[in-house]
Amino acid sequence: MSKLGYSRLLFHVWSSWALLICMGEKNLTRRIRDDFLSDIKDLASVSAINTWFGHPVVGEASFDAFVHSKSNPVYTGKEPDLWPVNGFLYNDDSKNTTTVNQTLYIGLYGSGYSKPTSMLGLSSFDGGATWRSDPKNPLVCSYNTTLFGKAHGCPDGSAVPDGQGGVHMVFDWSTSLGAHGSNPDNGLGYQHCTTPVGPCVISDTPVNAMTNNTVIPPAYRTTYGGTLLQRAQDWLVLTAISTAGNAGGIWGLAALTSATSPNGPYTAPRLLLHPESDRWHPHPCEFYPCFSHDSYAYCPCTSLNRNRGYQVLFRAALDEATDPGAWEVFQAGSLYHWDGHAASATGIWGQTFSGFVSPVDDAFHIMYPAKTADNVGTINLARAPGLLDGLVSDGFWVSAPNMDAVAIHKKTYSGFHLTAVVTIAARGQGWTLRWNYRGELGPAPTTANADAAISPRVFLNNSALCFGGNGHVSVVLLGGANAPPQYLLRSHPTPRTSTVRVDVSQNASNGKFTVALNDTTLLTARIPPDAVGGSIAVHATTGASVYVSELTVTTQQNTKLQHAVPPMGVRSPEAQRWFWLTAADGIAGGGCAGIGGWQISNDPMFRTGSGFVSKGGPHTMAKWNFDGVAVRLYLPRGPTLGSVAVSVDGSNTTNVTLYATSVVPASTVYEWRERPSKRTPEIPTGHLHALTMRWISGTMVADSVHFLPFVQP
């Protein structure tokens, strides 16, 4: 941005281009580190997990400890059901002492969710090493069965043991997806099976039907993807919930209970987790299935953006699971990575993972759905050492199966030396190491809902070492939206190895930096002081997946991290920088853009010249989820604008009047700071907040949010 001086980038290259490429100089690391402190921090250590941002569209550094099965895929779609993209993994041990016998319930769909068909059952009698179906009766629930006198299709189910070798099962059903056709209906059903894979008897009465549900504002009506859990006092179904016919747009989690029987009758759905709440909730994020362990209910949800790798695991005490206030974020991110396998070329796809904790060694076994590059669904397995202790480990992944993904470190670095060791699992279009990073976070404005793409503003304002998919490397400095990239080194050939070591050093006072590859100097150059300072980021381009085993950073001796915010307009290289969230991020965070009637508006009154405008209405809102300790909301004022109510986590509500006799460009209209007592680094999710803006009157606008991350001293 021009505010940061990037549009005036003047590079003082030493003497001549010949001196820029100093190939052959060795022992660079030892020489550079003489000028730096001995306090070295490895940002790839699992102890640094909470110093990285995770964003459902932008990406994450995933420290997950899952090891993907060498047998993947354990099932691949077949005509006409080419999309087996949902499933449930069940441990067939009523005594809870072994994991020898397992069952996979696989939801079968036509391509593009053209129609839900049947539920396939696969059995394993060797702990998941091999799987087989009953050759005579492979389907646990068949499309050919007429359900409740009107429906066909029962793909997605969940099971609990009945104590006699069989299972109680809840499944979803539909007359048609999207509430199309005459008299559309869908919901949840119940069946009892004498073995985990049948035969099964379906109840004549549905657990829940859309046509019996009252709309929960703003538009929740259809239950699907239910998980049945047994509690001491009743039966609990935790279910995904969406718009009529599961047409999409908004997704949440709801609860139904039966005091008498797993067959019901059940209460009406009660909404538990959803984007319209005042709490942190990354959207779009879709649930199914859930699981229980040690008196807790756990519900993962998967990002529905173009890369679906970002997962969030919520949990609540099982006996309090019908209370929305009982649910907490158990882990945000670091729950999945794409390992480059062709069977999961799209990464996780469909619903989220399903799993159980082994009663033998506490290992966490999961099933996850995916697709091949040819658009054929697959079912895959993975294993982590544990759920409560063992979900994460040293080293992190940045995966970009369908679009670019960026892992961004929270801390500002100006003078530093870093060493990164990176292994390429899938080359795709390459990967990039970025520093002095000051990009903005959010989806592209035209894709602020499901299948969202990453915003081009994510890639602004940084210094970049780019590894192309062809093995060539470039060094480029990127400015604001209208500033052309400035190459210091373009398409330099490098050895095509799977693992590379990168060293970067930068002097905060004069902007001089040096880049080395595999301990050989590649480039030395200088940038102006106002371009110095920012975060470190690892960027995987489309089709790439990289594993960072080391990212050691040693800070320069005179670098002092300042948590105090400098006056507006004053930039210090050492000051911890605030991060921008885009207008589109607020629209996506508030649920479905269509509900509020949000439209893109290109107008100079917005901070970047573009924002969103809505005529307003009772359910019109925007919501920015952020990981930090302070936040500012930027909005313009003008003669056509009305009033909004702004809050953080539902507290500190302020009514903001945006009316003015003439247009006033965007500026701070609301500011909030976390109480110092909350700034506890031991709480992994203690700084996840939501700034919510709700309509009061008049025309409503959405612009930008500026937030300060928590950085451990």
Buried (B, 14 or more C-beta within 10 A) or exposed (E): BEEBBBBEBEBEEBEEEEEBBBEEBEEBBEEBBEEBBEEBBBBBBBEBBBBBBBBBBBBBBBBBBBBBBEEBBBBBBEEEBBBBBBBBBBBBBBEEEBBBBBBBBBBBBBBEBEBBBBBBBBBBEEBBEEBEBBEEEBBBBBBEBEBBEEBBBBBBBBBBBBEEEBBBBBBBBBBBBBBEEEEBBBBBBBBBBBBBBBEBEBBEEBBBBBBEBEEBEBBBBBBBBBBBBBBEEBBBBBBBBBBBBBBBBBBBBBBBBBEEEBBBEBBEBBBBBBBBBBBBBBBBBBBBBBBBBEEBBBBBBBBBBBBBBBBBBBBBEBBEBBEBEBBEBBBBBBBBBBBBBEBBBBBBBBBBBBBBBBBEEBBBBBBBBBBBEEBBBBBBBBBBBBBEEBBBBBBBBBBBBBBBBBBBBBBBBBBBBBBBBBBBBBBBBBBBBBBBBBBBBBBBBEBBBBBBBBBEBBBBBBBBBBBBBEBBBBBBBBBBBEBEBBEBBEEBEBEEEEEBBBBBBBBBEBBBBBBBBEBBBBBBBBBBBBBBBBBBBBBBBBBBBBBBBBBBBBBBEEBEBEEEBEEEEEBBBBBBBBBBBBBBBBBBBBBBBEBBBBEBBEBEBBBBEBBBBBBBEEBBBBBBBBBBBBBBBBBBBBEEBBBBBBBBBEEEEBEBBBBEEEBBBBBEBBBBBBEEEEBEEEEBBBBBBBBBBBBBBBBBBBBBBBBBBBBEE
